[in-house]
Amino acid sequence: MAATKVSLKLLIDKKSQRVLFAEADKKFVDFLFSISTLPVGTVTKLLQKQNTLGCLSSLYESIENLSDIYYIQPDQDKQFLLNPKVAISGAEIPLLLPSVVQSSSSRKFYRCKGNHAFGHVSHDQRSICPACKSSMTSEVSYVDPPSDIKASTSSINEGGYVKGVITYMVMDDLDVKPMSTISAITLLGKFDVRDVGAVVEKVVDFGMDEAVRLLVASFKSKTVLTDVFLRKDVNHTVKDCTTCFIKLISKLTLK
C-alpha cells in the first residue's frame, strides 16, 4: 500500500495556541477508528524508534533475538508476534504501513488435499483438517462476483468504517462527532473564545509522520491535535498516563 496523505482543516485559537477542532472527512476518521484494531505488537513496531515504549521495546527485541530453531515451538512462527496482521473489512484504510495492515481481500485461504468436500478452510497452512486430520495446505481460489453485482455493491459499500457523505468534527482529544454549525458555535463558548478574530482556519496535510506522532501523543495527552500540529518540537514520551488512548478506544463504537 502506497503512503498517502489527507487534508485536515484545523480551527485554531491563536491567543491560546491550541486546536479547537479539526474538520475531517471519512479517510481521517477511518484512520482514527482503525487505531483500536492495532495489536500491541503492531504499536510496538511502529513506535520502536520513538523511545516511548518502556519495557515493551525490550520485549519486542527479545522475540526478535530468540532463535527459531532452539527455542520457538516448531508449529509456531515468531513473525506472527513481530508482524501481526490486522484484517480490515472493505476498502483499504489509508495512512497505515503495508507491513501493518492485511486487508481481507488479500488474505489466502487453504483446505486439505483430500478430494472430499468437508467444507473446512483456514488462513494458516499449519492447520489440521478436523475431518481427515491432514494438513490444510491446498490454496482455495477466490472467485469475484459478476461485474454488475460487484459494481452495485461497491457503490453502496465504500469500505472502511464510516460513511463518506458526512463531514466529521474531531476534537483536540480525538472525540469524533458529526460536523454541525450549532456544535461549532457551542464549542466557542465552551472554550471561552471571546475574540472571534483570534480564531483562524489552517489546512494541513496528514501523512505517515503525523500518524505516528498522533499515536504517540494519544498515549499521554488530551490535546493531541495541538501537540501534533502546533507543538512539533515537543518530545512526547509515554509515562503513566494512557487515559486519552483508552478514551479514544471507548469512542470508537459506532452508533
N, C-alpha and C positions, 0 to 999 in steps of 0.2 A: 504494500500500500504506500503510495507516494505521500510525503509530508504535505499537509495542506494548511491554509490559513483562513480564518474567517474574520469578518469585521464586527466590531462592537462599537456602539455609540454610548459613551460614558457621560453622565451628568455629574459635573464636578463643582463642589463648593470651593472656590478659590480662597476664601477667607480662612477656612479651617483646613484646607488642603486635604480633602477627602472625597472619595467617590460616593455619591449618594445612591446611585444605582446604575445598572447597565441595561440598555435596550438591546435585546438579543433575539436571534432567530432560532429556528429548530436545530441547526448544526451545533451551536454552542451549548444549548440545553441538553442535547443528546450526549455531548461530551461530559457535561457535569453529571448526568444521570449514570453514565457508564462507569464513573469512578466507583460506585457502590458494588460493581461486579468484579473489581480487580482483586485477585488473591493477594495475600500478604507477600508471597514470593515475587509477584509482579511489581508491587510497590517497592519492595526492597531492591529489585534490579534497576528500576527507574531512578531511584534516589541514592543508589550505592555511592556515587561520586559526590554527593552533596554534603557529606559529613553531618547527616541529620538523623541517623538511624540507631544510634546507640549500639546495643548488642546484636541487633538484627543483621548488621553488616558482617559481624564475626560469624554468626550462624550460617549466613549465606556462603561465606568464604570456606567454612569448614565442609560444607556439602560439595563445593567445587573441588576441594583438595582431597576428599576421601576417594580412595581407589575403588573403581567399579569392580575390579577383579577380586580383590581380597575382602572387601567389607560390605558391598551392596548385594542384596539378595538377587539371585540370578533371574528371578521373574520381575524385578523392578528396574526402572530406568531413572537415574537421578536427574535427567533432563526434565522430567515431569515436575520436579521440585524447583529446578533452576529456571525453567522457562515455561511456567504454567500458561495454558491457553484459555482464553475466555470465549465461550460460544455466544455469538451475537445473532439475534434473530432479525432478519430483514437486511436492509442495505448496510453498507459498511459505515462504522462510526468514525467520524473524522478525528484527526489530531492524535491518534494513538499509534505507537510504533508497530511495524509489521510483526515483530517478534512477540508482541503482547497480545494481539487480537487474532483470533481464528474464527472467521465467520462460519455460520452453519452451512452455507453453500459450498465452502471449500473443504469441509470435513470428508474423510473417506470412511466407508463402512465395509465390514467383512462378514463372510459366512463360512461355514465349514466346507470341506471339499467334497462331501458326500453328494450323491445325486438325488437325495431325498428332499422333501420340502418341509422342513421343520419350522420354518418361519423365524429363525433366530438370527439376529445381526448384532455386530459390535463395532465400536470405533477403534478397538485395540486388538491387534493381531495376536496378542498373547492370551486372549480369552479362550475358554474351552466351551464347546457346544454342550449344553446341558442334556441334549438328547443322545448324541453319538459319542460324546467325550473326546472328539478330535479338535485340533486347533482350528480356530476360525481365521484362516489366512487368505481365503479367496475374496478378492475385492468385488464388491457389488457395484454395478454400473448405475449411475443416476440418469434418469430419463426426464428431460424437460417436457413440460406440458405443451400442447399446441400453441402456436404463436398468438392466436387470437385470444386464448384464455390467459396466456402469460401477460399480454398487453393490458387486458382489462383488469387483471389482478394488480399489476404494478401501478396502475393509475389510482387504485384505491389505497394500497398499502405502500407508503413512502419509505418504509423501513425505519429503523431506529426506535425511539420511544415516544416522542410527542408529535403532534400534528404540525405541519409546516405552514398552515394558513394563518397562524396566530403569532403575534409578536409578544415576547416574554420580557418581564421585568426581573432582573437578577440583582438582589440586594448585595451590599458590601459583605455580608456574612453568608452569601450564597443561598439565601432564601429565594425560591423561584415562584413566581406567580404570573398570571396573565397581565399584560400591559393594559392600563386604562388611564385616562386623563384624570379621573377622580382620585385614583390611587397616587398618581404623581403629585397632585396638588396637596393631598393629605400628608404625604411624606415631607414636603417642605415645612409644614407646620410641626411635624413630629421631630424633625432635626433642628427646629428653631432657626430656620433660614429666613432672616428678616430683610436682607438686601438681595432682591432677586437679580440685580445687576451683577452680583458676585458669582452667580451660577452660570456655568458655561458648558457647552457641549464639546466633546472631543471624540473623534473617530480613531480607533486604534486597531491594529492587526493583532490577532491572537493565533499563535502557532505553537510548535512543539516546545520551544524555550519557555514561553509564557505558561504552557500547560504544566510543565514540570515545576515552575515556581509557584503556580497556583496550588498544586498538590502538596508541596512543602508547607506553604503558608496555611493551608487548611487544617494542618495538624495543631497549630498553636495560636492562630489569630482569628479574631472576629471581624477584622477589616481586610479581608483577603484581596478584594479588587484594588483597594487603595495601596496595599503592600506591593502588589504585582506591577501596577502601572504608575504609581506616583512615588514609591519608595524603593526603587530597583536596587539601591545601594545597601538596603538593609540585609544583614546576614541572618536569614531565617534559620533557626535551629529548633529541633523538636525537643522539648523538655518534658514536663509532666502533663501539659495541657493538651488533651485530644477532644475537647468539648466541641469545637467547631466541626471537626471531621465527623463526629458522632451525630451532630445536629444535621449535617448535610445528608447523611445516610437516611436519617429519620424523615427528611423532607422529600425523599425520592419516591414515595408511594403515590402512584398516580390515582387521582380521584375521578 
